[in-house]
Amino acid sequence: MSSYRAKKRAFIARLILIDVCVVLTIVLMIEQTRPVC
C-alpha cells in the first residue's frame, strides 16, 4: 500500500508541475501579444 501511495503522490506532484508549466507558458504568450507600454 505504501508504494501505491508513493506512486499516487508522485503522479499528483507531476500533474501540478505540468499545470504550473502550462499556466506559465500561457501567461508568457499573453504578455508577448500584449503591447508593452
FILUM-913825 format. One record per residue (C-alpha): residue number from 1; residue in one letter; chain; y negated, z, x. Coordinates in Angstrom, 1 decimal, padded with zeros to 4 digits, m for minus. Example, Ala and Ser with C-alpha at 12.3 -4.5 7.8 and 13.67 -1.06 7.14 Angstrom:
BEGIN
<1,A,A,<004.5,007.8,012.3>>
<2,S,A,<001.1,007.1,013.7>>
END
This chain:
BEGIN
<1,M,A,<000.0,000.0,000.0>>
<2,S,A,<m002.4,000.8,002.8>>
<3,S,A,<m002.1,m002.7,004.4>>
<4,Y,A,<m002.7,m004.2,000.9>>
<5,R,A,<m005.8,m002.1,000.5>>
<6,A,A,<m007.0,m003.1,004.0>>
<7,K,A,<m006.5,m006.8,003.2>>
<8,K,A,<m008.4,m006.4,000.0>>
<9,R,A,<m011.2,m004.7,001.8>>
<10,A,A,<m011.4,m007.4,004.5>>
<11,F,A,<m011.4,m010.1,001.7>>
<12,I,A,<m014.2,m008.4,m000.2>>
<13,A,A,<m016.2,m008.0,003.1>>
<14,R,A,<m015.7,m011.7,003.8>>
<15,L,A,<m016.9,m012.6,000.3>>
<16,I,A,<m020.0,m010.5,000.8>>
<17,L,A,<m020.7,m012.1,004.2>>
<18,I,A,<m020.3,m015.6,002.6>>
<19,D,A,<m022.6,m014.7,m000.2>>
<20,V,A,<m025.3,m013.5,002.2>>
<21,C,A,<m025.0,m016.7,004.3>>
<22,V,A,<m025.3,m018.9,001.1>>
<23,V,A,<m028.4,m016.9,m000.1>>
<24,L,A,<m030.0,m017.2,003.4>>
<25,T,A,<m029.4,m020.9,003.5>>
<26,I,A,<m030.8,m021.4,000.0>>
<27,V,A,<m033.9,m019.3,000.9>>
<28,L,A,<m034.4,m021.3,004.1>>
<29,M,A,<m034.2,m024.6,002.2>>
<30,I,A,<m036.7,m023.4,m000.4>>
<31,E,A,<m039.0,m022.1,002.4>>
<32,Q,A,<m038.8,m025.5,004.1>>
<33,T,A,<m039.6,m027.5,001.0>>
<34,R,A,<m042.5,m025.2,000.1>>
<35,P,A,<m045.8,m026.3,001.7>>
<36,V,A,<m046.8,m023.7,004.3>>
<37,C,A,<m050.4,m022.7,004.0>>
END
